[in-house]
Amino acid sequence: MAEDDGRAAFWEVYGRLDRSAAAVWRPRFYEARHLGAIRLERHRLGRADAVRESYGAMAGCSPS
């Protein structure tokens, strides 16, 4: 069985991905939450340079 056949069978059983606004927003929210936790840990460790870097990563989580 070719790899493409396996993928097609998976999506046939799993169903189509939800492309609603909420479904698109949800992983961005969780990524931002994760980055916030990382930012707090960097602050706790006194890594001001790494805290500054986190702002760019956080901006990447905003809706387009």
PyMOL Python script that loads the backbone (N, CA, C, O; Angstrom):
from pymol import cmd

cmd.read_pdbstr("""\
ATOM      1  N   MET A   1       0.854  -1.186   0.000  1.00  0.00           N
ATOM      2  CA  MET A   1       0.000   0.000   0.000  1.00  0.00           C
ATOM      3  C   MET A   1       0.890   1.237   0.000  1.00  0.00           C
ATOM      4  O   MET A   1       1.793   1.347   0.829  1.00  0.00           O
ATOM      5  N   ALA A   2       0.654   2.140  -0.892  1.00  0.00           N
ATOM      6  CA  ALA A   2       1.446   3.366  -1.000  1.00  0.00           C
ATOM      7  C   ALA A   2       1.148   4.291   0.168  1.00  0.00           C
ATOM      8  O   ALA A   2       0.078   4.228   0.774  1.00  0.00           O
ATOM      9  N   GLU A   3       2.104   5.144   0.468  1.00  0.00           N
ATOM     10  CA  GLU A   3       1.937   6.086   1.596  1.00  0.00           C
ATOM     11  C   GLU A   3       0.712   6.967   1.399  1.00  0.00           C
ATOM     12  O   GLU A   3      -0.021   7.226   2.353  1.00  0.00           O
ATOM     13  N   ASP A   4       0.481   7.433   0.174  1.00  0.00           N
ATOM     14  CA  ASP A   4      -0.679   8.280  -0.099  1.00  0.00           C
ATOM     15  C   ASP A   4      -1.983   7.542   0.192  1.00  0.00           C
ATOM     16  O   ASP A   4      -2.946   8.153   0.655  1.00  0.00           O
ATOM     17  N   ASP A   5      -2.027   6.252  -0.071  1.00  0.00           N
ATOM     18  CA  ASP A   5      -3.227   5.460   0.206  1.00  0.00           C
ATOM     19  C   ASP A   5      -3.513   5.443   1.702  1.00  0.00           C
ATOM     20  O   ASP A   5      -4.672   5.529   2.108  1.00  0.00           O
ATOM     21  N   GLY A   6      -2.479   5.335   2.523  1.00  0.00           N
ATOM     22  CA  GLY A   6      -2.650   5.348   3.965  1.00  0.00           C
ATOM     23  C   GLY A   6      -3.171   6.685   4.456  1.00  0.00           C
ATOM     24  O   GLY A   6      -4.016   6.732   5.350  1.00  0.00           O
ATOM     25  N   ARG A   7      -2.683   7.754   3.891  1.00  0.00           N
ATOM     26  CA  ARG A   7      -3.138   9.088   4.285  1.00  0.00           C
ATOM     27  C   ARG A   7      -4.602   9.294   3.910  1.00  0.00           C
ATOM     28  O   ARG A   7      -5.391   9.814   4.700  1.00  0.00           O
ATOM     29  N   ALA A   8      -4.946   8.886   2.717  1.00  0.00           N
ATOM     30  CA  ALA A   8      -6.333   9.039   2.272  1.00  0.00           C
ATOM     31  C   ALA A   8      -7.268   8.236   3.175  1.00  0.00           C
ATOM     32  O   ALA A   8      -8.344   8.712   3.539  1.00  0.00           O
ATOM     33  N   ALA A   9      -6.862   7.024   3.534  1.00  0.00           N
ATOM     34  CA  ALA A   9      -7.691   6.190   4.409  1.00  0.00           C
ATOM     35  C   ALA A   9      -7.826   6.841   5.792  1.00  0.00           C
ATOM     36  O   ALA A   9      -8.902   6.817   6.389  1.00  0.00           O
ATOM     37  N   PHE A  10      -6.733   7.420   6.295  1.00  0.00           N
ATOM     38  CA  PHE A  10      -6.790   8.089   7.593  1.00  0.00           C
ATOM     39  C   PHE A  10      -7.807   9.216   7.565  1.00  0.00           C
ATOM     40  O   PHE A  10      -8.673   9.287   8.437  1.00  0.00           O
ATOM     41  N   TRP A  11      -7.716  10.097   6.577  1.00  0.00           N
ATOM     42  CA  TRP A  11      -8.614  11.252   6.536  1.00  0.00           C
ATOM     43  C   TRP A  11     -10.053  10.843   6.265  1.00  0.00           C
ATOM     44  O   TRP A  11     -10.989  11.524   6.685  1.00  0.00           O
ATOM     45  N   GLU A  12     -10.227   9.733   5.564  1.00  0.00           N
ATOM     46  CA  GLU A  12     -11.581   9.249   5.320  1.00  0.00           C
ATOM     47  C   GLU A  12     -12.247   8.835   6.639  1.00  0.00           C
ATOM     48  O   GLU A  12     -13.430   9.102   6.845  1.00  0.00           O
ATOM     49  N   VAL A  13     -11.500   8.193   7.518  1.00  0.00           N
ATOM     50  CA  VAL A  13     -12.033   7.753   8.801  1.00  0.00           C
ATOM     51  C   VAL A  13     -12.063   8.909   9.807  1.00  0.00           C
ATOM     52  O   VAL A  13     -13.048   9.087  10.524  1.00  0.00           O
ATOM     53  N   TYR A  14     -10.986   9.689   9.858  1.00  0.00           N
ATOM     54  CA  TYR A  14     -10.864  10.772  10.842  1.00  0.00           C
ATOM     55  C   TYR A  14     -11.837  11.903  10.553  1.00  0.00           C
ATOM     56  O   TYR A  14     -12.391  12.503  11.474  1.00  0.00           O
ATOM     57  N   GLY A  15     -12.040  12.189   9.299  1.00  0.00           N
ATOM     58  CA  GLY A  15     -12.927  13.282   8.894  1.00  0.00           C
ATOM     59  C   GLY A  15     -12.128  14.523   8.519  1.00  0.00           C
ATOM     60  O   GLY A  15     -10.918  14.596   8.733  1.00  0.00           O
ATOM     61  N   ARG A  16     -12.813  15.462   7.973  1.00  0.00           N
ATOM     62  CA  ARG A  16     -12.155  16.700   7.544  1.00  0.00           C
ATOM     63  C   ARG A  16     -11.788  17.551   8.750  1.00  0.00           C
ATOM     64  O   ARG A  16     -12.460  17.526   9.781  1.00  0.00           O
ATOM     65  N   LEU A  17     -10.697  18.312   8.595  1.00  0.00           N
ATOM     66  CA  LEU A  17     -10.276  19.219   9.655  1.00  0.00           C
ATOM     67  C   LEU A  17     -11.270  20.362   9.798  1.00  0.00           C
ATOM     68  O   LEU A  17     -11.815  20.866   8.815  1.00  0.00           O
ATOM     69  N   ASP A  18     -11.487  20.749  11.026  1.00  0.00           N
ATOM     70  CA  ASP A  18     -12.350  21.894  11.318  1.00  0.00           C
ATOM     71  C   ASP A  18     -11.574  23.167  10.989  1.00  0.00           C
ATOM     72  O   ASP A  18     -10.518  23.416  11.571  1.00  0.00           O
ATOM     73  N   ARG A  19     -12.077  23.955  10.080  1.00  0.00           N
ATOM     74  CA  ARG A  19     -11.411  25.202   9.667  1.00  0.00           C
ATOM     75  C   ARG A  19     -12.170  26.424  10.172  1.00  0.00           C
ATOM     76  O   ARG A  19     -11.990  27.525   9.651  1.00  0.00           O
ATOM     77  N   SER A  20     -13.014  26.239  11.180  1.00  0.00           N
ATOM     78  CA  SER A  20     -13.759  27.379  11.720  1.00  0.00           C
ATOM     79  C   SER A  20     -12.795  28.347  12.392  1.00  0.00           C
ATOM     80  O   SER A  20     -11.652  27.999  12.690  1.00  0.00           O
ATOM     81  N   ALA A  21     -13.268  29.560  12.625  1.00  0.00           N
ATOM     82  CA  ALA A  21     -12.427  30.580  13.270  1.00  0.00           C
ATOM     83  C   ALA A  21     -11.952  30.099  14.639  1.00  0.00           C
ATOM     84  O   ALA A  21     -10.796  30.316  15.001  1.00  0.00           O
ATOM     85  N   ALA A  22     -12.825  29.454  15.400  1.00  0.00           N
ATOM     86  CA  ALA A  22     -12.449  28.962  16.733  1.00  0.00           C
ATOM     87  C   ALA A  22     -11.384  27.873  16.642  1.00  0.00           C
ATOM     88  O   ALA A  22     -10.457  27.841  17.451  1.00  0.00           O
ATOM     89  N   ALA A  23     -11.515  26.989  15.669  1.00  0.00           N
ATOM     90  CA  ALA A  23     -10.547  25.903  15.516  1.00  0.00           C
ATOM     91  C   ALA A  23      -9.186  26.422  15.089  1.00  0.00           C
ATOM     92  O   ALA A  23      -8.162  25.858  15.476  1.00  0.00           O
ATOM     93  N   VAL A  24      -9.156  27.474  14.308  1.00  0.00           N
ATOM     94  CA  VAL A  24      -7.892  28.079  13.879  1.00  0.00           C
ATOM     95  C   VAL A  24      -7.269  28.863  15.040  1.00  0.00           C
ATOM     96  O   VAL A  24      -6.048  28.882  15.192  1.00  0.00           O
ATOM     97  N   TRP A  25      -8.098  29.502  15.847  1.00  0.00           N
ATOM     98  CA  TRP A  25      -7.623  30.322  16.961  1.00  0.00           C
ATOM     99  C   TRP A  25      -7.080  29.479  18.113  1.00  0.00           C
ATOM    100  O   TRP A  25      -6.107  29.871  18.756  1.00  0.00           O
ATOM    101  N   ARG A  26      -7.692  28.337  18.379  1.00  0.00           N
ATOM    102  CA  ARG A  26      -7.369  27.515  19.551  1.00  0.00           C
ATOM    103  C   ARG A  26      -5.887  27.153  19.661  1.00  0.00           C
ATOM    104  O   ARG A  26      -5.315  27.373  20.728  1.00  0.00           O
ATOM    105  N   PRO A  27      -5.226  26.610  18.629  1.00  0.00           N
ATOM    106  CA  PRO A  27      -3.807  26.270  18.801  1.00  0.00           C
ATOM    107  C   PRO A  27      -2.928  27.499  19.010  1.00  0.00           C
ATOM    108  O   PRO A  27      -1.894  27.414  19.673  1.00  0.00           O
ATOM    109  N   ARG A  28      -3.328  28.632  18.454  1.00  0.00           N
ATOM    110  CA  ARG A  28      -2.569  29.864  18.689  1.00  0.00           C
ATOM    111  C   ARG A  28      -2.658  30.285  20.145  1.00  0.00           C
ATOM    112  O   ARG A  28      -1.678  30.752  20.727  1.00  0.00           O
ATOM    113  N   PHE A  29      -3.833  30.119  20.729  1.00  0.00           N
ATOM    114  CA  PHE A  29      -4.018  30.442  22.140  1.00  0.00           C
ATOM    115  C   PHE A  29      -3.104  29.575  23.003  1.00  0.00           C
ATOM    116  O   PHE A  29      -2.420  30.082  23.893  1.00  0.00           O
ATOM    117  N   TYR A  30      -3.093  28.268  22.739  1.00  0.00           N
ATOM    118  CA  TYR A  30      -2.270  27.368  23.540  1.00  0.00           C
ATOM    119  C   TYR A  30      -0.779  27.643  23.351  1.00  0.00           C
ATOM    120  O   TYR A  30      -0.002  27.529  24.299  1.00  0.00           O
ATOM    121  N   GLU A  31      -0.385  27.999  22.152  1.00  0.00           N
ATOM    122  CA  GLU A  31       1.015  28.357  21.906  1.00  0.00           C
ATOM    123  C   GLU A  31       1.379  29.620  22.684  1.00  0.00           C
ATOM    124  O   GLU A  31       2.451  29.686  23.286  1.00  0.00           O
ATOM    125  N   ALA A  32       0.496  30.625  22.678  1.00  0.00           N
ATOM    126  CA  ALA A  32       0.753  31.858  23.422  1.00  0.00           C
ATOM    127  C   ALA A  32       0.833  31.570  24.918  1.00  0.00           C
ATOM    128  O   ALA A  32       1.675  32.137  25.615  1.00  0.00           O
ATOM    129  N   ARG A  33      -0.026  30.703  25.409  1.00  0.00           N
ATOM    130  CA  ARG A  33       0.001  30.330  26.826  1.00  0.00           C
ATOM    131  C   ARG A  33       1.328  29.661  27.178  1.00  0.00           C
ATOM    132  O   ARG A  33       1.918  29.951  28.220  1.00  0.00           O
ATOM    133  N   HIS A  34       1.787  28.783  26.324  1.00  0.00           N
ATOM    134  CA  HIS A  34       3.071  28.109  26.520  1.00  0.00           C
ATOM    135  C   HIS A  34       4.219  29.119  26.514  1.00  0.00           C
ATOM    136  O   HIS A  34       5.102  29.071  27.370  1.00  0.00           O
ATOM    137  N   LEU A  35       4.198  30.030  25.544  1.00  0.00           N
ATOM    138  CA  LEU A  35       5.250  31.041  25.467  1.00  0.00           C
ATOM    139  C   LEU A  35       5.242  31.959  26.689  1.00  0.00           C
ATOM    140  O   LEU A  35       6.296  32.409  27.138  1.00  0.00           O
ATOM    141  N   GLY A  36       4.054  32.236  27.223  1.00  0.00           N
ATOM    142  CA  GLY A  36       3.965  33.037  28.445  1.00  0.00           C
ATOM    143  C   GLY A  36       4.633  32.339  29.614  1.00  0.00           C
ATOM    144  O   GLY A  36       5.314  32.980  30.413  1.00  0.00           O
ATOM    145  N   ALA A  37       4.444  31.037  29.721  1.00  0.00           N
ATOM    146  CA  ALA A  37       5.092  30.271  30.788  1.00  0.00           C
ATOM    147  C   ALA A  37       6.607  30.275  30.619  1.00  0.00           C
ATOM    148  O   ALA A  37       7.347  30.391  31.595  1.00  0.00           O
ATOM    149  N   ILE A  38       7.053  30.150  29.397  1.00  0.00           N
ATOM    150  CA  ILE A  38       8.493  30.208  29.121  1.00  0.00           C
ATOM    151  C   ILE A  38       9.042  31.581  29.489  1.00  0.00           C
ATOM    152  O   ILE A  38      10.120  31.690  30.072  1.00  0.00           O
ATOM    153  N   ARG A  39       8.302  32.615  29.149  1.00  0.00           N
ATOM    154  CA  ARG A  39       8.736  33.981  29.464  1.00  0.00           C
ATOM    155  C   ARG A  39       8.888  34.161  30.970  1.00  0.00           C
ATOM    156  O   ARG A  39       9.873  34.742  31.426  1.00  0.00           O
ATOM    157  N   LEU A  40       7.930  33.672  31.742  1.00  0.00           N
ATOM    158  CA  LEU A  40       8.018  33.771  33.200  1.00  0.00           C
ATOM    159  C   LEU A  40       9.238  33.025  33.734  1.00  0.00           C
ATOM    160  O   LEU A  40       9.922  33.519  34.631  1.00  0.00           O
ATOM    161  N   GLU A  41       9.510  31.856  33.197  1.00  0.00           N
ATOM    162  CA  GLU A  41      10.673  31.084  33.639  1.00  0.00           C
ATOM    163  C   GLU A  41      11.965  31.812  33.296  1.00  0.00           C
ATOM    164  O   GLU A  41      12.891  31.844  34.107  1.00  0.00           O
ATOM    165  N   ARG A  42      12.037  32.386  32.125  1.00  0.00           N
ATOM    166  CA  ARG A  42      13.226  33.152  31.743  1.00  0.00           C
ATOM    167  C   ARG A  42      13.409  34.359  32.658  1.00  0.00           C
ATOM    168  O   ARG A  42      14.531  34.687  33.045  1.00  0.00           O
ATOM    169  N   HIS A  43      12.316  35.009  32.999  1.00  0.00           N
ATOM    170  CA  HIS A  43      12.386  36.149  33.922  1.00  0.00           C
ATOM    171  C   HIS A  43      12.884  35.683  35.288  1.00  0.00           C
ATOM    172  O   HIS A  43      13.733  36.332  35.901  1.00  0.00           O
ATOM    173  N   ARG A  44      12.356  34.564  35.757  1.00  0.00           N
ATOM    174  CA  ARG A  44      12.763  34.017  37.052  1.00  0.00           C
ATOM    175  C   ARG A  44      14.256  33.716  37.073  1.00  0.00           C
ATOM    176  O   ARG A  44      14.916  33.895  38.097  1.00  0.00           O
ATOM    177  N   LEU A  45      14.788  33.258  35.943  1.00  0.00           N
ATOM    178  CA  LEU A  45      16.203  32.914  35.851  1.00  0.00           C
ATOM    179  C   LEU A  45      17.087  34.131  35.579  1.00  0.00           C
ATOM    180  O   LEU A  45      18.310  34.006  35.505  1.00  0.00           O
ATOM    181  N   GLY A  46      16.469  35.312  35.431  1.00  0.00           N
ATOM    182  CA  GLY A  46      17.238  36.529  35.185  1.00  0.00           C
ATOM    183  C   GLY A  46      17.788  36.634  33.779  1.00  0.00           C
ATOM    184  O   GLY A  46      18.810  37.285  33.559  1.00  0.00           O
ATOM    185  N   ARG A  47      17.131  36.007  32.833  1.00  0.00           N
ATOM    186  CA  ARG A  47      17.594  36.028  31.439  1.00  0.00           C
ATOM    187  C   ARG A  47      16.832  37.085  30.651  1.00  0.00           C
ATOM    188  O   ARG A  47      15.986  36.766  29.815  1.00  0.00           O
ATOM    189  N   ALA A  48      17.146  38.356  30.931  1.00  0.00           N
ATOM    190  CA  ALA A  48      16.429  39.477  30.316  1.00  0.00           C
ATOM    191  C   ALA A  48      16.504  39.443  28.791  1.00  0.00           C
ATOM    192  O   ALA A  48      15.535  39.796  28.118  1.00  0.00           O
ATOM    193  N   ASP A  49      17.641  39.024  28.241  1.00  0.00           N
ATOM    194  CA  ASP A  49      17.765  38.951  26.784  1.00  0.00           C
ATOM    195  C   ASP A  49      16.779  37.941  26.195  1.00  0.00           C
ATOM    196  O   ASP A  49      16.184  38.187  25.146  1.00  0.00           O
ATOM    197  N   ALA A  50      16.610  36.811  26.870  1.00  0.00           N
ATOM    198  CA  ALA A  50      15.677  35.792  26.391  1.00  0.00           C
ATOM    199  C   ALA A  50      14.231  36.244  26.567  1.00  0.00           C
ATOM    200  O   ALA A  50      13.365  35.884  25.770  1.00  0.00           O
ATOM    201  N   VAL A  51      13.968  37.031  27.608  1.00  0.00           N
ATOM    202  CA  VAL A  51      12.618  37.577  27.790  1.00  0.00           C
ATOM    203  C   VAL A  51      12.296  38.496  26.622  1.00  0.00           C
ATOM    204  O   VAL A  51      11.203  38.419  26.061  1.00  0.00           O
ATOM    205  N   ARG A  52      13.234  39.367  26.247  1.00  0.00           N
ATOM    206  CA  ARG A  52      13.015  40.270  25.108  1.00  0.00           C
ATOM    207  C   ARG A  52      12.738  39.482  23.827  1.00  0.00           C
ATOM    208  O   ARG A  52      11.869  39.860  23.040  1.00  0.00           O
ATOM    209  N   GLU A  53      13.470  38.394  23.618  1.00  0.00           N
ATOM    210  CA  GLU A  53      13.277  37.577  22.419  1.00  0.00           C
ATOM    211  C   GLU A  53      11.874  36.974  22.356  1.00  0.00           C
ATOM    212  O   GLU A  53      11.342  36.740  21.271  1.00  0.00           O
ATOM    213  N   SER A  54      11.287  36.728  23.506  1.00  0.00           N
ATOM    214  CA  SER A  54       9.987  36.068  23.538  1.00  0.00           C
ATOM    215  C   SER A  54       8.859  36.935  22.978  1.00  0.00           C
ATOM    216  O   SER A  54       7.814  36.413  22.589  1.00  0.00           O
ATOM    217  N   TYR A  55       9.058  38.236  22.935  1.00  0.00           N
ATOM    218  CA  TYR A  55       8.002  39.110  22.416  1.00  0.00           C
ATOM    219  C   TYR A  55       7.747  38.864  20.928  1.00  0.00           C
ATOM    220  O   TYR A  55       6.604  38.906  20.474  1.00  0.00           O
ATOM    221  N   GLY A  56       8.808  38.608  20.177  1.00  0.00           N
ATOM    222  CA  GLY A  56       8.630  38.296  18.757  1.00  0.00           C
ATOM    223  C   GLY A  56       7.890  36.989  18.553  1.00  0.00           C
ATOM    224  O   GLY A  56       7.017  36.879  17.692  1.00  0.00           O
ATOM    225  N   ALA A  57       8.250  35.998  19.358  1.00  0.00           N
ATOM    226  CA  ALA A  57       7.562  34.711  19.256  1.00  0.00           C
ATOM    227  C   ALA A  57       6.092  34.843  19.620  1.00  0.00           C
ATOM    228  O   ALA A  57       5.230  34.238  18.983  1.00  0.00           O
ATOM    229  N   MET A  58       5.808  35.638  20.650  1.00  0.00           N
ATOM    230  CA  MET A  58       4.420  35.838  21.081  1.00  0.00           C
ATOM    231  C   MET A  58       3.634  36.557  19.982  1.00  0.00           C
ATOM    232  O   MET A  58       2.472  36.231  19.737  1.00  0.00           O
ATOM    233  N   ALA A  59       4.253  37.520  19.329  1.00  0.00           N
ATOM    234  CA  ALA A  59       3.564  38.249  18.258  1.00  0.00           C
ATOM    235  C   ALA A  59       3.162  37.312  17.119  1.00  0.00           C
ATOM    236  O   ALA A  59       2.172  37.557  16.430  1.00  0.00           O
ATOM    237  N   GLY A  60       3.924  36.252  16.925  1.00  0.00           N
ATOM    238  CA  GLY A  60       3.606  35.280  15.883  1.00  0.00           C
ATOM    239  C   GLY A  60       2.336  34.491  16.187  1.00  0.00           C
ATOM    240  O   GLY A  60       1.805  33.824  15.299  1.00  0.00           O
ATOM    241  N   CYS A  61       1.847  34.552  17.402  1.00  0.00           N
ATOM    242  CA  CYS A  61       0.633  33.815  17.788  1.00  0.00           C
ATOM    243  C   CYS A  61      -0.636  34.624  17.515  1.00  0.00           C
ATOM    244  O   CYS A  61      -1.743  34.095  17.607  1.00  0.00           O
ATOM    245  N   SER A  62      -0.476  35.885  17.186  1.00  0.00           N
ATOM    246  CA  SER A  62      -1.675  36.713  16.990  1.00  0.00           C
ATOM    247  C   SER A  62      -2.382  36.322  15.705  1.00  0.00           C
ATOM    248  O   SER A  62      -1.739  35.884  14.750  1.00  0.00           O
ATOM    249  N   PRO A  63      -3.704  36.476  15.673  1.00  0.00           N
ATOM    250  CA  PRO A  63      -4.455  36.126  14.462  1.00  0.00           C
ATOM    251  C   PRO A  63      -4.052  37.015  13.295  1.00  0.00           C
ATOM    252  O   PRO A  63      -3.801  38.210  13.456  1.00  0.00           O
ATOM    253  N   SER A  64      -3.999  36.421  12.152  1.00  0.00           N
ATOM    254  CA  SER A  64      -3.616  37.183  10.942  1.00  0.00           C
ATOM    255  C   SER A  64      -4.801  37.878  10.333  1.00  0.00           C
ATOM    256  O   SER A  64      -4.663  38.558   9.316  1.00  0.00           O
TER     257      SER A  64
END
""", "prot")
cmd.dss("prot")
cmd.show_as("cartoon", "prot")
cmd.util.cbc("prot")
cmd.orient("prot")
